[in-house]
Amino acid sequence: MKTFAINTIGCKVNQYESQQIRELLEQLGLNQVETSKSKPDLVVINTCCVTLSASAKSRQRIRKAQKLSPDAIIVVCGCLPTVQTGELNNPGKNIHLISHRETIAATLSRIINNGKVAVSNSQSQNNTIKAENISKIKLKNQVEPPKLTKLTSFKGHTRAFLKIQDGCDGYCSYCIVPKARPFVNSKPVETVLQEAQALVDAGHKEIVVTGIFAGAYGQKSVRRKNWANQQNDKLADLLDKMGEIPNLARIRVSSLEPGDVTSRLLDTFFNNRKIMPHLHLSLQSGSNAVLKKMCRQYSADEFKGKIALIKSRLDRPAITTDIIVGFPGETEADFEQTVELAKETGFAKMHVFSFSKRAGTAAASMQGLVNNEVMKRRSWILLDLDAELGWKFREQFLGEEATILLENGGKGRSERYFTVHLENSGKKPQKGELVRVRLVKNNKNGVIGKICEFL
């Protein structure tokens, strides 16, 4: 076995874990290839199951891997194999489903070194690694099975994702994640700092701090009622320390909830300009009635209060969000409350999702399903509003300077996360460079920027 490919579906945490898998396989002597250009000996598919469409996409990737690389061993990991929803029955030959993610490193090591792995009864055609076989999955002369370790680079990306937290026990009524990742845990501060320094040493100028519930960093539960004083400043403490890492230019924080935004956290954002003025706060709905049915930990008024607090402390911050339309029982009045809250907030970007039944969640059996045509209409209303609000947000920065981190194609992200496309200039900028630009023109895909200097 000489080559491997990794196919990742889903969130930043999945992408981080795929990078861990890549480093492990490279350490074991394999070379990464693209399935479109060659036939790898091993294909790892890191799946997502947060929505039915994500599950379908994951299964599609499995079938595609079987078709493109019929002789390859295919390892399916991530969230989909961990939930018992019947969506991965009869996966086919040469497929290994890993239902316990803590065994992924040992399983891959076993496959590479011996070409075999302990699996469950093949009569079910479900090659799921059994929990009781974890101790068996070890290499010869090895006391403990190998584990995924700290990253040293985020290959192929300018920005590096750094997972600081895993797991959720919040059980929002629409969400399958607590079943896929039920164990709430956090990475020690020193480990985070060491990993961040390694990523900087590898050339990454920006690190995105991420987790399944990043705001619960340092806590044993994501339920704020279980926290001392019902608030958490441990994330702010970590960010303060990360801000001292030499040569780290930018820190960005991924998704938070309103309750995660404390005065202490905003002090950290305000005092450390390495931390980007961008907060992604998941709203989901502007209706208190819908939020209650969703089992969210905040009300619409609490959300508005946190937005006001953020804007009082930070200079024109980018506030982005997720919204679900058509949740069971959502009325026109509920939807209008969402629209009004979005307008009042002035989101820089809204990610809009139509509700779909997710097997294994409480919402799947709720009454009052919203008609598909109604959901489509509501989605289009929000998407049109998103374009309007995004344009208005970017417009206020025209004539000012911004710093962008260059990606492929002569474009990059500004501090406030909107895309900046570079005007043609004499010097061709390189991917991964930080460039100071003057923002000269707005368009639907971002802002046109004129290069001022290379940093």
Secondary structure, DSSP 4 states (H G I P E B T S, - for coil): --EEEEEE-S-HHHHHHHHHHHHHHHHTT-EE--TTTS--SEEEEEE--SSHHHHHHHHHHHHHHHHH-TTSEEEEEESGGGS-SSTTSS--TTEEE-SSGGGHHHHHHHHHHHS------GGGT--BPPGGGGGG---TT-SS-------S--TT-SEEEEEEEE------TT--HHHHS---EE--HHHHHHHHHHHHHTT--EEEEEETTGGGTT-S-S-GGGSGGG---HHHHHHHHHTTSTT--EEEE--B-GGG--HHHHHHHHH-TTB-SEEEB--B-S-HHHHHHHT-SS-HHHHHHHHHHHHHHSSS-EEEEEEEES-TT--HHHHHHHHHHHHHHT-SEEEEEE----TTSGGGG-S-PPPHHHHHHHHHHHHHHHHHHHHHHHHTTTTSEEEEEE-TTSEEE-TTS-EEEEPP-SSPPPTT-EEEEEEEEEETTEEEEEEEEE-
